[in-house]
């Protein structure tokens, strides 16, 4: 049984006081120009005060055209720095690491929000997206790097590159979305090229003592589990990142929604190809990799003290907490003091959420998730 208040030391030398990270959560609380609002400031600072070892901001877009939702926090312009400095200073005053998640929604940018066609590695009729030119791909790479430099100027301890959930870097990784025939399409080496170029650029510009992580997801949006495992190994071998953040939706599920007890299993799987997948949970597929000095964090259905202990005991270095952090701002403190802690059952009242530092805009957003907020 690993202790839940042990310090984590990253390869870059930065340490984290405990293995609890606030997951980067969409919350729609900031201003439409990407500047920080008091609501978002209060939401994040309250979690750092609640003993999260790392407080990660919501996805922060690196280009104006990469905005993915209303009220998204931005990091694409120097106008954002003043508010972010205020945020990082307060987060760090509670001995929590301040980390920005760098994001671009790509084809998932709503046209009515960005005012033009969204962009994608390749044209996509379903989302009415246009293909990026080669020059635009290189500009996208450079804007991720510039956003990391801006994050450092803003006082962040580090950044996480968002390569998951069908957003633009995930779109590059996807063989079903990325149909390019240049150096950024085709083979896995080419489809992942932009991510490694961003990593190299950030490390060169921000130095060896800047915390650097990558978020990936192994399913949906054309992701292939085996390809993502290969990417993880390559990321580890670069010796340029500090952590990999695997967003699994549910840490305890089996790949591709397969269940060993599914009576229709043989109808939906190739027994020879998928037998090994069925024998291991998604979590096990990644904990079996040799991470060397790189830290592993996972997100997905980690809601109780027992869930935290189970994941940490499996070989994960620290946990990313989302839903449980919304309903309990001090979830780490509660779990450290009581490993059997269980959060309040959903749905929760609006009054409870208000007490937990959730603004009206965030409450309205949570209302889209069935069974989260009481009517």
Order of alpha helices (4+ residues) and beta strands (2+ residues): beta-beta-beta-alpha-beta-alpha-beta-alpha-beta-beta-alpha-beta-alpha-alpha-alpha-beta-alpha-beta-alpha-alpha-alpha-beta-alpha-beta-alpha-alpha-alpha-alpha
